Amino acid sequence: MDLQQIGVQHPIVKRILDIARNTASNRAGLFVAEGLWAHEAVLEAGVPVEVFLWCPEIPHSDQVERLADQLASKAARSYRIGPRTLARIAERDAPDGLVCIAQLPRWDFDALPLGGSALALVADGVEIPGNLGTLIRTLDACRADCLLLTNRRTRLTHPKVLRASQGTSLRVPVADFADPEDALDWLQRNDFTVYLADTDEAVPYRSTRFARRSVLVVGSERYGISKAWYGKGFARVSVPMLGVADSLNVSVCASILLYEARAQLDGW
Amino acid sequence: MDLQQIGVQHPIVKRILDIARNTASNRAGLFVAEGLWAHEAVLEAGVPVEVFLWCPEIPHSDQVERLADQLASKAARSYRIGPRTLARIAERDAPDGLVCIAQLPRWDFDALPLGGSALALVADGVEIPGNLGTLIRTLDACRADCLLLTNRRTRLTHPKVLRASQGTSLRVPVADFADPEDALDWLQRNDFTVYLADTDEAVPYRSTRFARRSVLVVGSERYGISKAWYGKGFARVSVPMLGVADSLNVSVCASILLYEARAQLDGW
């Protein structure tokens, strides 16, 4: 590969840091990927790559070399960087010499294909990017149709979301609703029955009969589900808490409920 | 409270940092707790408090003040510190002026009370303290009897274990087995049937009939369960993977399986 070399002063370096740290406007949904597995996820998902940076001086495998070739031909712009520039950019210890700016897929929820049975999740006010990523990883695993974000407190472009989701944040349809009422409109237009994950006045999950189109709502780590979702007659579903603590980790709780719903919908 | 003031040069400050960062031997299982909720967990669990440090200059609630009184009378030694010393010690933003060194409970697995039905987890080589803490939080929630650590790669005294477990790391019986064979001996002496969480050649979890005393084995985030657990004729149990990724987060996977086993054992 014959790439132009850029240094630590090049504007792209600042741009990468701005995207990774969310210190500039990012309406296009750009994110930074680092290292072998993240770049494999980017290529497999087929998302647009705006900039690819490659540091061949970092010891790397043949696999990384082949990936670099593919990325250089796919990216709108590609540059070579030295180890010092890479160290300035890289968030992780072993980024294999690969860094790129890529774009999250855009999902048109009005054209989302939904079958006779459908399964969705609302993450309302989830704060920790690792939890959001883990939720998405489970949504992929249980073949849920989509994720709706309301009262969003972390961003899908956070590096930890890509990592915790194992790259599935590029595969699972996600929509961010500024107003929870808009999320509810979409859900009602699409015949979803809403289940709030709550431990108060709730039916235990194994006794809940999930409707053919079911959506679970989980809330923030500290405050639970926001008021906007209450007082609307929605069913509440709980995972029995049998010990001293009064709640489960949000992604654990959602995963237990989602798999129960999936098993019921698919009859296993 | 009339406590002796100590400064940033006092040996206890270094001792706290050594314990939090694991930079000195820690055979006694000491850990550092910071802030309101962690100290509430320490008091509720009734674990020994070796040192309590209190910085009354930090703005705090009456609740924190009352807790400080209780801790000062419980701790073997208590000191007052200034905001500068607190800042040197504190890992988190808002430690409420409270820091202590406390001791994990010691569990005698030979005297562990087990009923006719029992549920246990082996965490084999789990690397990420947040995952270990989340596993323990689920073990408390599903009323599992105990956790066995084999090929341990993170430590129970890590500040993130206490936090991710929501303090239940002080409540759930845990034993650390240097040799997996010793864990297996204990399990077999106690009539546990072993289930390896694996996706290869496994029975889906909803089709698995868990024995009255069941132990699940989960492995490291990167490498899965170590060889020591294979080739022994143990059943394998899987959570169906219906999407593009080939695995779930380890605490999510364990939680789905543990709750299935609990529901079967308790008949709900």
Interface residues (C-beta under 8 A of the other chain):
Chain A: E44 G130 T134 R137 T138 L139 D140 A141 C142 R143 A164 Q166 G167 T168 R171 V172 P204 R206 S207 V239 P240 M241 L242 G243 V244 A245 S247 L248 N249 S251 V252 S255 I256 Y259 R262 A263 W268
Chain B: E44 G130 T134 R137 T138 L139 D140 A141 C142 R143 A164 Q166 G167 T168 R171 V172 P204 R206 S207 V239 P240 M241 L242 G243 V244 A245 S247 L248 N249 S251 V252 S255 I256 Y259 R262 A263 W268
